[in-house]
Amino acid sequence: MQWEATEPDSVGGSCLFAVYDPVSRTCHMASAGHPPPAVVSPEGEVGFIPVTPGPLLGVGDNPFEVMSLTLPPGSTLALYTDGLLGRDIVGGSDHLKALLAELSPVEGPLETLGSALNAQTPHAEHPTDDITLLLARTHAVAEESTATWEYPADPAAVQDARAHVNAQLEAWGLDEFSTELIVSELVTNAIRHAGGPVTLRLIRDRVLDCEVSDPSSTQPRLRRALTTDEGGRGLFLVAQLTTRWGSRYTERGKTIWTEQALAG
């Protein structure tokens, strides 16, 4: 049987990847042929972030340039596909900037802002391309809600990490959490497989975040250890004790992060 394509094959796809740190208030971005995000300052000033676009995903293997900028608390980010701009990219960008300034997205629910932006784009009823819009408003974590320690590549440092975590959780009134065991497993793995220095950070916000950073870019692999194995259960145990966990690359290695739910 022979199939006949009715649509032209697409080559590559655009993507914008952003990571925001509410402690340092720094946002890191990389673009794969994607339009630059718009940002609205807490004072209502609108602009586009000059992120340098790399090649589309699936086209070439050139590295992507990472841009970093500090965003004040209360900034609003607008990430979108080019379908929101229409065929005239320059005119669509100017229109989006004017709309963001007019709608004043500094306050109010983002759902309302998103609906208004979609409704007031000139091609809302008959779009020429798929439209995706993502809005995010930044906030900062208070200094007293974070704690950071750094340890050498010494197995004895694991005991120090457990002591530091227990003392901090007690100060926050969260001493019933199993974070000590999570930290013990992650710091042990970092020292054993990545060397030092190892950085541990706790963040108390909507959830309790635990981050362990090391100088290795090798990503962790979750596996089920056999009953005869003497090790290999650490990351599986961490996954069972947390609501979410993951890993991200950093400038000098990687960070493994976990989340634990807070009551209320």
N, C-alpha and C positions, 0 to 999 in steps of 0.2 A: 504494500500500500504506500502510495506517495502522498506526502503532506505538502500543501502549498501555504507558505507564510503570507498572512494578510497584513502584517505590520513589519516594518523594517527592524532588523535586529539592533538593539541598543549596545553601544560599546562603552563600558565603564559606568560608574555612578559617582555622583558627588556626595560628599560627607563633610560635616563639621563636628569636631570632637572638642568638648570643653570640660574642664575640671575646675571647680571653684573650691577654695579652701576658706571656710568661714573664720578660721583662726587668724591666718595671715592676711585674709581678705584679697588674696591673689587668685586670678583666674588665668589658667593656661589654655590656649586654643591652638588647634591645627586644622587646616582646611585642605580638602581634596577637591579642588575645583568648585567650591561652594561659595555662594554670595556672602559677603561679610555681615556679621550680626550688627543690629542696631542697639545702642545703649542709651538709656535715659537716666541722667543724673538725678540725685534727690532734689536738686533745684529745678528740674524740668528741662534741662538742656539736652538736646538730642544730637547724636552723631553716630557714625559708623566706625567700627573697630577695624583698623587697617591691617587685618591679618593677611599674610601672603599666601595665596592659594597654590597648592601643589598639584600634581597630576591627578586625574580622576582615578578612583579605585578600579583596579583591573587594567590600567593603562600605564605601562612602564613601572619601574621600580625605584624611582628617585626618592630620596628622603623628604620628609615633610618638615617645614620650618615651624617651630613652636613659638608662639607669641605669648608673652606674659604681661599682665597689667593689673594694677590694684584698683578694685572697685569699692567705693564707699558704701556703707550699709544703706539699704534703701534704693540702690540702683536697680533698674529694670532692664533685662536683656530680652531682645526679640530675635529669635532664630527662626529662619523660614527657608522655604524652597523658592527657586526663581519663578515658580508659577504665581506667587503672590505679586510679583512685579510686572508680569505681563511681557509682551514682546519687546517693549521699549524699556530696557533695563535702567537706563539713566533716568527717564521720566518716571518710571515706577519707583525707583529709589527716592527721588525727590518727593513723590506723593506720599510714600510711606513715612518719610521723615516729617512731613507736614502734618500727617494724621497723628503721629505719636505726640507731636508738640501740642496739637489741638485737643487731644483726648486726655492729656495730663495723666499718664499712668503711674504717677508717684504714689497715689493712694487708691483705695478701692480694690475690689476683687479682680484678679487677673482674668477670670472667666468672662467678666463683662467687657473688659478691654479687648480680649480676643474676638468676641462676637462682633464688637463694633468695628474692629480692623477688617475682619472678613467681609462685613456688610458694606463697608464704604470703599472697598477697592473697586476700581472702574470695571473690572472683568469678573465681578463676583457671580453674576448670573450665568455667564457663558465663559468659563475659564478656558484658556488655551492650553493649560497644563495642570498637572496635579498641584494642589496647594496644601502645604503643611506649615503650621505656625506653632511655635513653642515659646511661651513667655515664662520668665523666671525673675523673681525679685530677691536680691541678695540680702542677707543679714549677717551679723557678726556675733561670734561667741564671746561672752565676757571673759576677761583675763582670769578671773577666779574660777572659771569653769573648765580650765585646761591645766594639764600638768605634763611636763616633758622631762625625760631623763635620757642620758647617754651612757652606754656601757662598753667596755673593751671586749675583745674576743677571748674572754676567760669564762669557763664554765661556772666559776664561783659567782659570776655576776648575776646568774639566774636567781640565786637566793636574795640578792639585793633588789632585783626587780620585783619579786614577790612581796618583799617587805614594803617597798615604796607604794605598790598598788594597794596593799591592805590599808596602809596609813591614809592614803588619799581617799579611798572609798569610805573609810570610817569618818573622815572629815566631811564628806559629802552626804553622809547618812545612807550610804548604799552598800554597807558591809555585808549584806546578805547575798550579794551577787557572786557568781562563779568566775569572775574576771581573773582571779589569782591563777586558776588552773589554765585559763586561756593564755595568759601572759607567759606562764611557765613553759608551755608547749611552743609558743611562737618564738620566744627569745632563745630557747634551747636550740630550735631548728636553725635560727639565724646564725648563732655562734658556731654551730657544728658545720653548717654547709656553706655559709657565706663569709664568715670572718667578721671583723669589726671595722669601724665602730657600729654598734647597734643602737638605734634610737627608739625609745618607747614613748608614746603619747596617748594620754587619756583625754577625751572630750565629753563633757556632760552637757547635752543639749536636749533635743527632742528624744534622742536615744543616747545610750552610753556607747561611745566609740572607743575602740582600742586599736592603735596603729603601731606596727613594728616595722621599722625600716632598716635595710641592710645594703651593703655595697654590691650585691650580686643582682644581675638582671635576669637570672633564671627564675621562671615562674613556678609556683608550687603546684604539685599534682596530687589531687585527692585520690586515695586508693584504699581498698579494704585489705587489711593485713590478714594473713592466714593464721590459724590458731597456733601454728608452730613458729611463727615469726616473733622475734624478740623486740621488734620496733615497728615503726610505720603506721602507728595508730593515732599519732598526735593531731594531724590535720583533720582526720575523720572525727575525732573527739571535739575539736574546735567547732566543726560544722554542726554537731549535735547540740552544743551549748549556746549557740548564737542564732539570731533570727536571720541574719545575712552575713556573708563574708566575701571577700574578693581580694584582688591584687592589682596594683597599678604600677607602671614604670615611673621612675623619678629621674632627675638629671644624673644621679650617681648610683642608681641601682633600682630597687623596687620597694614598695610599701604594701604589706599585707594588713588589711583592715577587717574589723569585725564590728557588728552591731548587736546590742542587747536592749530589749524593750524596757522602757521605764514606766512605772505605774502612772496612769493618768495621761 
